């Protein structure tokens, strides 16, 4: 058995170790590689930038812990851009952990920028019901949110909610998405019927599936995975976890490509040694 | 009773489906008819909330049965039930932002959720090394497209060749969009056909009566 054949039977734990190193090393020793901004990210940035002061962005952070590292930086960058322009945020999630993730991102930024809860932003928390909740919120936001925010405080007690009575009163929808419920529910039941702009960010695995909606204009741009978050952070001028993760992603992708090349060399060498049947 | 279990759900499905379809395709205000869909949406939301309770009862019954019968690996059921009782009690006693519930949420739930998802990455890389081989024309197209996309998505690709992101973007927006559109059109037509079958009672597997006609 030659060394290439041995390589074909490499211990998977070695591959796990290599990928771990490729992910971790850049976190301690950043390479600072340049990040070009895609047209889709630029569209997202401009859609928010074109909103007037006091406009309202409705955020649904529809994610779980697995995709939070990709999508949380988008929420942080959005909060910075919005608060800088005195734009108000109403936040919720159709996924049980998303609202807390959004809160963890927005609260410190709001405190640092002197923004007040209830006046500049409100977090409605996790709302069960998927598309039915969206349909209810189209006509009555309070009913869809069961009348309370994530801390069980009545929505009527917040000055911001006095003028945001339904989804008709918001200026832009920003939805992060990793599955269902997600962007398609918001597009079908809120953005299209109300003729509201819908933008946001998706995990990279979802991103390829929503390209056609970006082309058709039903989605106003969209941020794709951690790369999209990094590009958005660059445009907002607030480097965060998205940009920090880009070097790890670069090394990880290069490692995968190298492994694919090595795997194929081994595969063809074993084919030559054993004939076509041996490769099956 | 047989009628209540088998035919009544079908009648309800047909009636509620009809209400939603009529409200979508007819201008109810013109005919001075009430739009019942808003009421149905609220009912659905409440039903969703009750479904969680049903889920908890179902999960508990299943795991308590495993524990009573001492089935292989019943310790996992003990852990599942203990976690359910502990987190549920803390959550209800202190609220979702109480110190105890928040501690478990931040230090157990989130790290476990993230770790499970992150494990996928390790398995995918290992699988790519072992099975991503140029066996056929289709496999070659798949591998070449994926390598170009990986280079386009990571900043290192741009360092190697400035136009990698553009090429990657073209793959995403042109061939990928065309393929996805075809799949989604097919899926939408299929979903429409299944919806009609459900409304007409031809498809009954959804309420556990076994298969359709």
Interface residues (C-beta under 8 A of the other chain):
Chain A: X8 X10 X12 X15 X16 X19 X20 X33 X34 X35 X36 X38 X39 X64 X65 X66 X67 X68 X69 X97 X100 X125 X128 X129 X130 X132 X133 X135 X136 X139 X143 X144 X150 X151 X152 X204 X207 X208 X209 X211 X212 X214 X215 X224 X225 X227 X246 X247 X249 X250 X251 X252 X253 X254 X255 X256 X257 X259 X260 X262 X263 X264 X267 X268 X279
Chain B: X37 X38 X41 X42 X44 X45 X48 X49 X52 X95 X96 X97 X105 X109 X110 X111 X112 X113 X114 X116 X117 X118 X121 X122 X125 X126 X128 X129 X130 X132 X133 X134 X135 X143 X147 X150 X151 X153 X154 X155 X156 X157 X158 X159 X165 X169 X172 X173 X176 X177 X180 X181 X184
